[in-house]
Amino acid sequence: MNATLQEEKEYLEEIKEQLTLAIRRVDDSVRQFSDELREKKEYIHEHQSGMDEADMVAAGQSINRMAFTGEAAVGRKRRLFKLGQSPYFGRIDFAARKQAAAPIYIGVHSFFDEQRRRNLIFDWRAPIASMFYDFELGAASYTTPAGPQQGAIELKRQYKIRDGRLEFMLDSDVNIHDDVLQRELAKSSDDKLKNIVATIQRDQNAVIRNETASVMVIQGVAGSGKTSIALHRIAFLLYRYRETIRANDILIISPNKVFADYISNVLPELGEEHIPELGMEELAADLLDSRYSFQTFFEQVSALLDAHDAAFIERIRFKSSFEFLSQLNKYLLHVENNYLTFSDLRIGSTVVPAAFVQTKLRAYHRVPLLKRFALVADDVRAHVRNATGRKLSGREKSTVGEALNRLFRFNNVADLYRDFYCWIGRPELLRLDHSLHLEYADVFALIYLRLRLEGISTYDHVKHLLVDEMQDYTPVQYAVLSRLFPGRKTILGDVSQTVNPYSASSAETIERVFPQADIVKLYRSYRSTVEITAFAQRITPNPHIIPLERHGPAPAVLRCANQTEELAKIGELLAAFNSSGNQSLGIICKTLRQAEAVYQALQAPDVYLLTEESTVFKEGAIITTAHLAKGLEFDAVIVPFASAHHYKTEVDKSMLYVACTRAMHELTLTYSGELTACLAG
Ligand SMILES: Nc1ncnc2c1ncn2[C@@H]1O[C@H](COP(=O)(O)OP(=O)(O)OP(=O)(O)O)[C@@H](O)[C@H]1O
């Protein structure tokens, strides 16, 4: 063993010892807290009769304080314990100007040596740790409250420590060493998405640590780490702004529950609490006060996959356009200018001139229209009070309210929405029957009208919004999000991975809704082998994509004589997976019907069918649809029924691209009949 390795091993043992001592100290203080808490409770119990209300409140507060401190100690213990397993993953020896170099160890959390009053491990989010990601050996700098600290990195080292044991270490003289990244990516994926702190790349680090963007749009190719980066960005913001932002101030809008479960590990792995999460449809139901039933996005896409209905596509296309949002905005102006009828109001013997009401209503132009009537009613009441020199009777007060409500010709948003289509001369674009069941394309348009006319402030508390799969949301949806969430936003996705090409948004479309957005584009793909990435390029080419140099078997396209033989083949592939070293397999179909057919045919134990109703991500082998698999990844992927019969339209092609790009190491397609033309390249 060379001297450096020996030194590092000794240092690791020393740190582990320090951590053990620190855990013991926390244990002692937790014990002390719980003893004090018990004594306090006993004291209160015994002296209850002699205590007045103020004493009780004070005692309650002190108990809460103790419990809070106790909880913080338990959290600290959890973090220390985790550090004991893997205390650090990186080290840089940094020499600040005119000073000798000092080692800086970087880990998932910081560890402070109370006795010597110095940091033994720095949190990866600390400003000084940013140099590990941003610089090679030589000149380097980081920001401090007093300005940039210049200096030089004299050594850069990476470690893999697992269960307290040093598995390997590497000195690197270039950026984060490719070897370590390669080792990480070559591993099989056994479970949910993982943290990537040890191998964050420079361009990714810039996105994670960006503090200036009020809206950040990340357009990145499949497997470029968008979701991972966005979650690390949240962890960074929680650390950087720990005084002002808490986990509860953040909201993740996720495409479905399985995805939400799939990403749920990353932040706790980084020591952060669970972040509230909401599906787009849950948000819609909430904003419509559950007054309307509506088609879901899954149902819309399934309908498109089932049949080619030109009128349905036309409705979706129009309502996904920027033009539609502009028309809605113009219509709102039209409503304001034309749908209010002003006349003099007679309250008792007082006449309130129409011009008075009109001026008042205009003065509140910043308030949503339907909210203005109540404000103007107060003004009218005050006017009448001044004119008569007396208080108004209850009856007179309600007469004012009723008269003002009559100024506006509509009393519900659905009627206005219907009227909008007459106004643009396209009534055929709305399918809304009396049961008020909305098509998915209408859901957010109706919400937008409601938002503009009534105002909604339920989500004002959210300080940071994260939206994944941005390509699936339309300009109207973004206009709603923009008004609903005034705080900062991180929006990410990939235009090539749309499941509905008729409603897809690009980064440029989103930029039109958020002109202030910082747009970042990521082209390096980390998930799949070079062979799989090249194969997926045959479906949707992207000349800019840069696959990470990692090789594996070429994807296989297996021809079968008929469907029975195809299902038998999939059974064989499943058996081969079970005896391979791979941990996860995704059998990804175009539709749920196909997925159910494969599931029935295989009848294999330990194979799960993932549907729209599923709420958790399962390990091992799963059968699902491309729509649901979006955002997930598997060691090996099988795409059944890749025939010309099943994959022929634009929507089918999108599904095939999503399915193939889920594979990390192995990809197999099966078909019978003629092979799909989507693979023609
Ligand atoms: N810097 C990195 N170090 C190690 N692994 C990384 C890095 N960046 C990304 N990865 C890995 O690449 C894979 C893809 O990441 P992620 O799912 O975040 O990408 P994505 O862009 O959201 O993908 P998609 O849009 O295709 O769903 C994950 O396994 C992730 O851990």
The ligand as a MOL file (V3000), in Angstrom:
LIG
                    3D

  0  0  0     0  0            999 V3000
M  V30 BEGIN CTAB
M  V30 COUNTS 31 33 0 0 0
M  V30 BEGIN ATOM
M  V30 1 N -23.4370 14.0910 -13.1340 0
M  V30 2 C -23.9610 12.8860 -13.0700 0
M  V30 3 N -23.3360 11.9130 -12.4010 0
M  V30 4 C -23.8380 10.6580 -12.3330 0
M  V30 5 N -24.9960 10.2980 -12.8790 0
M  V30 6 C -25.6860 11.2450 -13.5450 0
M  V30 7 C -25.2040 12.5770 -13.6850 0
M  V30 8 N -26.1150 13.2750 -14.3870 0
M  V30 9 C -27.1110 12.4070 -14.6780 0
M  V30 10 N -26.8520 11.1910 -14.1760 0
M  V30 11 C -27.6640 9.9730 -14.2680 0
M  V30 12 O -28.2650 9.9330 -15.5420 0
M  V30 13 C -29.5550 9.3260 -15.4410 0
M  V30 14 C -30.5880 10.2450 -16.0540 0
M  V30 15 O -30.8250 11.3320 -15.1720 0
M  V30 16 P -32.2460 12.0350 -15.0880 0
M  V30 17 O -33.3330 11.0130 -14.9880 0
M  V30 18 O -32.1580 13.0890 -14.0610 0
M  V30 19 O -32.2540 12.6790 -16.5510 0
M  V30 20 P -33.4180 13.4180 -17.3320 0
M  V30 21 O -32.7520 14.4140 -18.1980 0
M  V30 22 O -34.4440 13.9250 -16.3840 0
M  V30 23 O -33.9700 12.2180 -18.1960 0
M  V30 24 P -35.2990 12.0300 -19.0750 0
M  V30 25 O -35.7270 13.3650 -19.5890 0
M  V30 26 O -34.8610 11.1270 -20.1930 0
M  V30 27 O -36.2880 11.3590 -18.1870 0
M  V30 28 C -29.7890 9.0470 -13.9640 0
M  V30 29 O -29.4520 7.7140 -13.6930 0
M  V30 30 C -28.8210 9.9820 -13.2700 0
M  V30 31 O -28.4260 9.4820 -12.0100 0
M  V30 END ATOM
M  V30 BEGIN BOND
M  V30 1 1 1 2
M  V30 2 1 2 3
M  V30 3 2 2 7
M  V30 4 2 3 4
M  V30 5 1 4 5
M  V30 6 2 5 6
M  V30 7 1 6 7
M  V30 8 1 6 10
M  V30 9 1 7 8
M  V30 10 2 8 9
M  V30 11 1 9 10
M  V30 12 1 10 11
M  V30 13 1 11 12
M  V30 14 1 11 30
M  V30 15 1 12 13
M  V30 16 1 13 14
M  V30 17 1 13 28
M  V30 18 1 14 15
M  V30 19 1 15 16
M  V30 20 2 16 17
M  V30 21 1 16 18
M  V30 22 1 16 19
M  V30 23 1 19 20
M  V30 24 2 20 21
M  V30 25 1 20 22
M  V30 26 1 20 23
M  V30 27 1 23 24
M  V30 28 2 24 25
M  V30 29 1 24 26
M  V30 30 1 24 27
M  V30 31 1 28 29
M  V30 32 1 28 30
M  V30 33 1 30 31
M  V30 END BOND
M  V30 END CTAB
M  END
